[in-house]
Amino acid sequence: MSHNKHIPRICARIIWITTLLAALAANAHTPALRDHPKKEKACPAGSPLCQVSNLTVEMPKEFLALRVISNSYIARENSVAVLTLNNGFPKPIQEIAMVVEYLDAQGKRIFATTYAASASPLISPTWFSENLPSQYSIVPWKTSVAAGANFSIGATSGLTSGACPAQARATLLHIAFQNGTHLDWSAPNWQLPVQPEAIPGKFQIDVPPPSFLPATFLVRVHVPAPNGALIPSAQIRLLRGRLSPFFNEMRDQMLTWRYWFELRGGKPVDGDVLLLIRVHAANDRAGENSLPLARADAPETLGVVDVVPQKAFGQWAVFYGGANLINNSPAQTEQ
């Protein structure tokens, strides 16, 4: 696929990215967000890796009228964040997009995520294609946000981490007002990480699985930036786990997945993502704490892929970020 063909497909991307993010959000245990702890909680088996609220969110001076009223963040197999904002501008907001970085207590980036919402059936295609060509879905608003009104937007990511954020900062902001004017700002070299973009909902693996299940593998996926019109293939390196014919087949099929490029300053660059692959036993059920994710399993930012055996030999369902993709695959809904 050429780079030029990949970037402009904004409308198609929204449809099936929304499918994946909606699946992630449905599995995000969002009722826990209503409990607003001020500090990081202990993490017994089955509980969130991290759950915090009311972090300090650094905003640029041009957007101080966009006041942060409250916020919350929770991480399990995926990460879910919610921002409640106040429109302090004198005009109704028709469309908004934000990239927010979550940082630990030392100011180290954990990861960045995208918030976007619009009351217009037509987004600003030029702005999105030039500044945010990937890694977003747009929440539809029924009406614009009136001046002085509060509103909430959420962001769901397939990435998670045992590291808890202590602060956050906006690195990209875009607002389109109802009267057609807009306000835009970005920090130098703002970033979004590599993430899986389109994942088939199953593996077909015609060799026996490892003798002892569950089994885990940690891999690093290197996603090169486009080389002119060409998009080089991803590269996968095993960091932890035992090489086997089963792993080799799984890895080869993962090479057919599509990945979002890392973005820096809105431009694609080479990037890496860690994926923790958990191959379940026949009696395991992903998403039901049969193989709980402990903080030690995610000492740094990674995506969680659960591989669950089906009744037919060689068929394995694929979960990403706790979401079952077998009947709801972004790769299938792109058609």
PEHUGI-V824455 format. One record per backbone hydrogen bond with DSSP energy under -0.5 kcal/mol. NH is the residue of the N-H (numbers start at 1). CO is the residue of the C=O. If there is no record, write none. Layout:
nh;co
NH;CO
NH;CO
This chain:
nh;co
6;2
7;3
8;4
9;6
10;8
13;9
14;10
15;11
16;12
17;13
18;14
19;15
20;16
21;17
22;18
23;19
24;20
25;21
26;22
27;23
27;24
28;25
32;29
33;30
34;31
35;32
36;34
37;35
47;44
49;75
50;75
52;73
53;37
54;71
56;166
58;56
58;168
63;60
64;61
66;63
67;65
67;86
69;67
69;84
70;84
72;82
73;52
74;80
75;50
76;78
79;157
80;74
81;155
82;72
83;153
84;70
85;83
85;151
86;67
87;149
88;65
88;86
93;145
94;92
94;176
95;176
96;117
97;174
98;115
99;172
100;98
100;113
101;169
102;111
103;167
104;108
107;104
110;102
111;102
113;100
115;98
117;96
118;139
119;94
123;121
125;123
128;124
129;125
130;126
131;127
132;127
132;128
139;116
139;137
141;118
145;93
146;144
148;87
149;146
151;85
153;83
155;81
157;79
160;302
162;298
166;103
167;103
168;56
169;101
170;58
171;99
172;99
173;185
174;97
175;183
176;95
177;175
177;181
178;92
180;177
183;175
185;173
187;171
190;187
192;263
195;260
197;258
198;258
203;316
205;203
205;314
206;204
213;211
214;279
215;279
217;277
218;240
219;217
219;275
220;237
221;219
221;273
222;220
222;235
223;221
223;271
224;222
227;230
228;226
230;227
232;230
235;222
237;220
239;218
240;218
248;244
249;245
250;246
251;247
252;248
253;249
254;250
255;251
256;253
257;254
258;198
260;195
262;269
263;192
264;267
265;190
267;264
269;262
271;223
273;221
275;219
276;303
277;217
277;275
278;276
278;305
279;215
279;277
280;278
280;307
284;281
288;285
290;285
292;289
294;292
297;294
298;294
298;295
299;296
302;160
303;274
304;77
304;158
305;276
305;303
306;304
306;319
307;278
308;306
308;317
310;315
315;312
316;203
317;308
318;201
319;306
319;317
320;323
321;304
323;320
325;318
325;323
328;325
332;329
333;329
334;330
335;332
